[in-house]
């Protein structure tokens, strides 16, 4: 049994990490620069952030590979080093996780940024090939599980799932982003999503990013109503972003985030954490609330 599945079987609540992009922006990531480039340019930034989440109490930390497919990195200066980026990102997360023997590393797999046919120009075969390349490198880097996150359509998430399963038997978590209240931008509902990926063999499903903390609670409740007792993942933003000059600000405090994390656990979530705007301080408060 994998380490992740063993932790799920223990029925304990696990805490994931917080945001990658918004925290790297505070460190100096320039607008328009893919965070994945920092894996090669500023690996100490990536290691420091992951280590801060481990110190805050995260049980699961994510790799800096959300946009790590060759499709999403096609205009990057490192478009020809996609496998290296993913492998090194996993190794950096693995290094940070080593500070505590029980910390798990999840390989982050986000959307390609291009819609699949018939809604866009990307073929299923092209998407699967890109995801397969990414997953192979993440596995080589030593991840414990794979996280297909912030997806919004069955077509692309299925392509990522099939690609992952074709190269590894590591547990797969699928997390959709519901930016239309309790629907994704493609109209997917939580009940349909959980049934779909349970049938495909996902170890866990959930939601991340999205809109408000209140909407995330409704999504978790919809999941739990549709498939009682199935493991759920909840990683919301620290509120809705707003601009102060050129700076993006998230208003939800660590204590507010922690209170909702407790409510998500009461509704059925087994893993809770934060997405955009959430800091190590938010994670530390979540740990105190749910542990």
C-alpha positions in Angstrom: 0.0 0.0 0.0 1.3 3.5 -0.8 2.1 5.9 2.0 -0.8 8.1 0.9 -3.4 5.3 0.9 -2.1 4.1 4.2 -2.6 7.6 5.7 -6.1 7.7 4.3 -6.8 4.2 5.8 -5.8 5.6 9.2 -8.8 7.9 9.1 -6.7 10.9 10.1 -7.2 14.4 8.8 -4.4 15.6 6.6 -3.3 19.2 6.0 -2.0 20.2 2.5 0.1 23.3 1.8 -0.9 26.7 0.7 -0.4 28.8 -2.5 2.7 28.5 -4.7 2.2 31.3 -7.3 1.1 34.1 -5.0 3.8 33.4 -2.4 6.5 33.3 -5.1 5.2 36.7 -6.4 5.9 38.1 -3.0 9.4 36.7 -3.2 10.0 38.4 -6.6 8.4 36.3 -9.4 7.7 38.7 -12.2 4.2 39.0 -13.8 4.0 36.7 -16.8 6.9 34.5 -15.8 5.9 30.9 -15.3 6.6 29.8 -11.7 8.1 26.6 -13.1 11.1 28.6 -14.5 12.1 29.3 -10.9 12.7 25.6 -10.4 15.9 26.0 -12.5 16.5 29.7 -12.0 15.9 30.1 -8.2 15.6 26.6 -6.7 16.3 28.1 -3.2 13.0 30.0 -3.5 11.1 26.9 -4.2 12.8 24.9 -1.5 12.3 27.7 1.1 8.6 28.0 0.4 8.0 24.2 0.6 10.1 24.1 3.8 8.0 26.9 5.3 4.8 24.8 4.7 6.4 21.7 6.2 7.4 23.8 9.2 3.8 25.1 9.4 2.6 21.6 9.7 1.6 20.5 6.2 1.2 16.7 5.8 1.2 17.1 2.0 3.2 19.6 -0.1 2.8 20.1 -3.8 5.4 20.3 -6.5 5.9 23.6 -8.4 4.6 22.0 -11.6 1.1 23.3 -12.0 1.9 24.6 -15.5 4.5 21.9 -16.2 3.4 20.5 -19.5 5.2 21.2 -22.7 2.0 22.8 -24.0 1.8 25.4 -21.2 5.6 26.0 -21.3 5.8 26.3 -25.1 6.7 30.0 -24.9 9.0 29.6 -21.9 12.8 29.9 -22.2 12.9 26.3 -20.9 10.4 24.8 -23.4 12.9 22.2 -24.2 13.6 21.2 -20.6 10.1 20.2 -19.5 11.1 16.8 -18.1 14.0 18.4 -16.2 11.8 21.0 -14.6 9.3 18.4 -13.4 11.9 16.0 -12.1 13.8 18.8 -10.3 10.6 20.3 -8.8 9.7 16.9 -7.4 13.2 16.5 -6.0 13.1 19.9 -4.3 9.7 19.1 -2.7 11.2 15.7 -1.6 14.1 17.6 0.0 11.7 19.9 1.9 9.6 16.9 3.0 12.6 15.1 4.4 12.5 17.5 7.4 9.6 15.3 8.7 9.4 11.6 7.9 5.6 11.6 7.4 5.3 14.5 4.9 4.0 13.4 1.5 4.8 15.0 -1.9 2.0 15.5 -4.5 2.9 16.0 -8.1 0.8 19.0 -9.3 -0.8 18.6 -12.7 -2.8 21.6 -13.9 -4.6 22.4 -17.2 -2.6 22.9 -20.4 -4.2 26.3 -20.9 -5.6 25.2 -24.3 -9.2 23.8 -24.7 -9.5 20.3 -26.1 -11.4 19.6 -29.3 -14.2 20.2 -30.1 -14.1 23.3 -27.9 -10.5 24.3 -28.9 -7.6 23.3 -31.1 -5.9 20.7 -28.8 -6.4 17.0 -29.6 -6.9 14.4 -26.9 -3.7 12.6 -28.2 -1.6 15.8 -27.8 -2.9 16.4 -24.3 -2.3 12.8 -23.2 1.2 12.9 -24.7 2.1 16.1 -22.8 0.7 14.8 -19.5 2.5 11.5 -19.9 5.8 13.3 -20.3 5.1 15.4 -17.2 4.0 12.4 -15.0 7.0 10.3 -16.0 9.3 13.1 -14.8 7.3 13.6 -11.5 7.5 9.9 -10.8 11.3 10.0 -11.5 11.6 12.8 -9.0 10.0 10.8 -6.2 6.4 12.0 -5.7 4.1 10.0 -3.5 0.8 10.8 -5.3 -0.4 12.8 -8.3 -2.8 15.7 -8.0 -4.8 16.6 -11.2 -5.9 20.1 -9.9 -7.8 23.2 -10.9 -9.4 21.4 -13.8 -12.9 22.3 -15.0 -13.8 19.8 -17.8 -14.0 16.0 -17.9 -12.3 15.9 -21.3 -9.0 17.4 -20.2 -8.9 15.9 -16.7 -9.7 12.5 -18.2 -6.7 12.9 -20.6 -4.5 13.7 -17.6 -5.9 10.7 -15.6 -5.4 8.2 -18.5 -1.9 9.5 -19.1 -0.9 9.2 -15.5 -2.4 5.7 -15.1 -0.5 4.6 -18.2 2.9 5.2 -16.6 2.3 4.7 -12.9 0.1 3.1 -10.3 0.6 5.9 -7.8 -2.7 7.2 -6.2 -4.4 10.0 -8.2 -6.4 12.8 -6.6 -8.6 14.8 -9.0 -9.6 18.4 -7.9 -11.9 20.6 -9.9 -12.2 24.4 -9.7 -15.8 25.6 -9.3 -15.6 29.2 -10.4 -19.4 29.5 -11.1 -20.5 28.9 -7.5 -21.1 25.2 -7.4 -20.3 24.6 -11.1 -17.2 24.7 -13.2 -16.8 27.1 -16.2 -17.8 24.1 -18.3 -20.9 23.4 -16.2 -19.7 20.4 -14.3 -21.5 19.7 -11.0 -19.9 18.2 -7.9 -22.2 15.1 -7.8 -21.3 14.2 -11.5 -17.6 14.8 -10.9 -17.3 12.6 -7.9 -19.2 9.7 -9.4 -17.2 10.0 -12.6 -13.7 9.9 -11.0 -14.7 7.3 -8.4 -15.6 5.0 -11.3 -12.3 5.8 -13.0 -10.4 4.8 -9.8 -9.3 8.0 -8.2 -8.1 7.7 -4.6 -9.8 11.0 -3.7 -11.6 13.9 -5.3 -12.1 17.5 -4.3 -12.0 21.2 -5.2 -9.5 23.9 -5.1 -9.2 27.6 -6.0 -12.8 28.7 -6.9 -14.6 31.6 -5.3 -15.7 31.9 -1.7 -15.1 29.8 1.4 -18.9 29.5 1.7 -19.2 28.1 -1.8 -16.4 25.6 -1.1 -18.4 24.3 1.9 -21.4 23.7 -0.4 -19.2 21.9 -2.9 -17.8 19.6 -0.2 -21.3 18.9 1.1 -22.5 18.1 -2.5 -19.7 15.7 -2.9 -20.4 14.0 0.4 -24.1 13.7 -0.3 -23.5 12.1 -3.7 -20.9 9.6 -2.5 -20.9 9.3 1.4 -17.6 8.3 3.0 -15.5 8.9 -0.2 -12.3 10.8 0.7 -12.5 14.5 -0.2 -9.9 17.2 -0.8 -10.6 20.9 0.0 -8.1 23.7 -0.9 -9.8 27.0 -1.4 -8.4 30.5 -2.1 -7.9 32.9 0.8 -11.0 34.7 -0.4 -11.6 36.5 -3.7 -8.6 38.6 -5.0 -8.7 42.3 -5.4 -6.2 44.8 -6.6 -4.5 47.5 -4.5 -2.6 49.4 -7.2 -0.5 46.7 -8.9 -0.7 44.3 -5.9 -3.2 41.4 -5.7 -4.6 41.2 -2.2 -6.5 38.3 -0.5 -8.5 39.4 2.6 -9.2 36.1 4.4 -7.3 35.8 7.6 -5.6 32.7 8.9 -8.2 32.4 11.7 -11.1 32.6 9.2 -9.4 30.1 6.9 -9.0 27.7 9.9 -12.6 28.0 10.9 -13.8 27.0 7.4 -11.2 24.2 7.2 -12.8 22.8 10.4 -16.2 23.0 8.8 -15.0 21.2 5.7 -13.7 18.4 7.8 -17.1 18.2 9.6 -18.7 18.0 6.1 -16.5 15.1 5.0 -13.1 16.5 3.9 -10.1 14.4 4.7 -7.5 16.8 3.3 -7.7 20.5 3.8 -5.3 23.3 2.8 -5.2 26.6 0.9 -4.9 27.8 -2.7 -4.2 31.3 -4.0 -3.4 33.9 -1.3 -2.8 31.3 1.4 0.5 31.6 3.3 2.4 29.4 5.8 0.5 31.3 8.5 -2.8 30.2 7.0 -1.6 26.6 7.0 -0.4 26.8 10.6 -3.8 28.0 11.7 -5.5 25.2 9.8 -3.3 22.7 11.5 -4.3 24.0 14.9 -8.0 24.0 14.0 -8.2 20.4 12.5 -5.6 18.5 14.4 
